[in-house]
């Protein structure tokens, strides 16, 4: 329930959702604005949920629900908009320093690809490895003598290519 006084008048749902950061920020601003509210945790119901996985009246099956009195609804909506417009903190993944390919992906550089980093008969693995190498900016040349696929890279990209092949084929994390 709420930490604020009980709202007077009819209650109107202001927000329902599963984001605890939005929930706590909304409650803090409602408290700061001295707007009374009711706060419920969803999913704690004594009533068992229905067996219907797609009920007609959709609502979150867990999370939070915040209601305010109808008289405070317009001010509360402004507060909610402010909360929803704020950018979440600490969600950005920090950039990692990657080793850039020393050679740009060009047809001329593919001709210099003479070092074999993988050979095998599984076409799916060959396609996946080719895509992984190209995604990392490593030009790759394929040779298919005798039904076996050989992936070739240039000498300058050999170390990085071998590491990518190792990560994929062994399912090992980067070193």
Secondary structure, 3 states (H helix, E strand, C coil): CCCCCCCCCCEEEEEEECCHHHHHHHHHHHHHCCCCEEEEEECCCCCCCCCCCCCCCCCCCCEEEEEEEHHHHHHHHHHHHHHHHCCCCCCCCCCCCCCCCCCCCCHHHHHCCCEEEEEECCHHHHHHHHHHHHHCCCCCEEECHHHCEEEEECHHHHHHHHHHHHHHHHCCCCC
